[in-house]
Amino acid sequence: MVPVVAVLAAVAGLAAWYVWRPVPVSVVAPSRGNAAEIVYASGVVEPVTWAKVTPLVRERIVEQCNCEGSSVEKGDILARLDDSEARAALAELEARLSLAEQELRRYNLMVEKNTAAQQSVDRASSEVDQLKALAVGQRARLDSYIIRAPINGFVLRQDGEVGEVADLGTALFWVGEQKPLLVVADVNEEDIPRLRLGQKALLKSDAFRDRTLDATVSNITPKGDPVTKTYRVKLLLPDDTPLMIGMSTDVNVVVRVSENTLLLPSVAAEANKVFTIEEDRARLREIRTGIRGPNGIEILSGLDEKAHVVSPFPQDIKDGARVAITGAVK
């Protein structure tokens, strides 16, 4: 009987120890620093001055310059499309016009000899005018088969090959200036009221993982997209930016900065509550916060620099629980 009692006492003691044992926690101390309120977006690098060149007719490419990366002037020929059918149509119109003009001359002679009515002359003259107008329009359309540079600049990119069919709306060339550059970003509609021209932005790009790059908000479109619920924002890049046209970037627009403020890691707080360590016990405290930025949460009240704050915020302890600090105070 005695051994059984001893075993039960040991089990009870072990259970009591398990229930009342200190919970191991790590802590941090609030620190001084700058807190930045950020608006995040994603964007793509584009030239400030550029134009997308698309065909006006759907036809096969028969000639194309090898000018990617080269400078061009407005009006320079970049490509030609197959205009054989258009030229055949023009030749037919010109032949019909020639016959109509001959017919008109014949009727004029007959009128002079009183062998034809003036009405016949008028009909022939009207047909000549119509055919002339059609021929002029067809000659103008022939220019649509020649793809020209719309502006001065560089051929930033060219697509398509001789023999391929150029579809309407498909860009064959991008022509523009290589500098200056900007980032075109889509900002959520709930964030757009906080943006202003001239605000600074910090950019991150996969091409330059170890660098934070600068930009400045230069344009905010007045009308948003009701489908995506975003607004287009342009951010001007400095001339010495290493970013290249077409690169994607993460954009962080700095909306507001609080300098030399009290900061706490974001993981240490849940809503506006934290656990602090006081006499080996965890105490749940309410705090007032400000900016929640990449450097942490701005603490406006409820903590001081001497506080020991449990981090990360514990989900499995209650106010007043016994704790043991296992991590160094930072």
C-alpha positions, 0 to 999 in steps of 0.5 A, a space after each residue: 500500500 505504501 508504494 502505491 501512495 508514494 507513486 500517487 504522491 509523485 504523480 501529483 507532485 509532477 502534475 503540480 510542477 507541470 501546471 505551475 512551471 514557468 513558461 519559457 519566453 523570449 523578450 525584446 526591449 523597445 528601441 529608438 529609430 525612425 518609423 515610416 508609413 509606407 504605401 506598397 505597390 508593384 510597378 514596371 520600368 518604362 521610358 518617359 518618352 516612347 511609342 508603341 508601333 503597331 500595323 494599321 492593316 493585317 498583312 505579311 511582313 516583307 521587309 524589316 530593318 535590323 535596327 534594334 538598339 539603333 537611333 531613328 528619326 521620325 518618319 524613318 521606315 522600319 518595316 514594309 508589309 505586302 501591298 501587292 493586293 492594294 496596288 492591284 486595286 489601285 491599278 484597277 481604279 486607275 484603268 477605270 479612271 482612264 476609260 471614264 476620262 476617255 468616255 467623258 472626252 467623247 461625250 464632250 465632242 458629241 455635245 459640241 456636234 449636238 449628237 449627245 445630250 448634256 445629261 450624258 456628259 454630266 453622268 460621265 463627269 460624275 463617274 470620273 470624279 468618283 473614280 478620282 476620289 477612290 484612287 486618291 484614297 487608295 494611294 493614301 492607304 498604300 502608306 499604311 503598308 509602310 511602318 515608320 518611326 513615330 518619333 525621334 529616339 531609339 528602337 528599344 525593341 522590335 518583334 516579328 520576322 519577315 514572312 510573318 503576318 502582322 496582326 492589328 494591335 500587335 506591337 512590332 516596334 517600341 521607339 523611345 528615349 533610353 533616359 529618363 526612366 520612370 516606374 508605372 505602378 498600380 496603387 490600390 484605391 484605398 491607398 491613393 488618397 495618401 499619395 502626393 506629388 513629390 513623395 519619395 519612394 524606395 524600390 526593390 528589384 530582383 535584379 538588384 537584391 542588395 540595393 534599395 533604389 530611389 524614385 519620386 512620385 511624378 504623376 497620379 492618374 485622376 481616373 482609376 480602374 473600376 475593375 481592378 480598383 487601382 490607380 496608375 501612379 508614375 514615379 520618376 527615376 534618377 538618371 543614374 538608376 541601374 534599372 532597365 526598361 521592362 524590369 519589375 519593381 516593388 514600390 514603397 512610397 514613403 507617406 510619413 516619417 516619425 523620427 527618433 520614435 519608440 519602436 517595437 517589432 511587429 510580431 511582439 504585438 497583437 492588435 494593440 496589446 503586448 505582454 511585458 515581464 514583471 517580477 517573473 510574470 507575464 502582464 497583458 498591457 494595452 498600448 497606443 500605436 502609430 505607424 506600422 512600418 517595415 522597421 516595426 510598430 511606433 509606440 505612442 504610449 503604454 511602454 517605455 525603453 526599459 520594458 521587457 516585452 515578450 516576442 513573439 506575442 504568445 498565444 498560449 499564456 494568460 495574464 499573470 502566468 509565471 514565465 522564464 526568460 530564455 532569450 536575451 533582451 535586445 
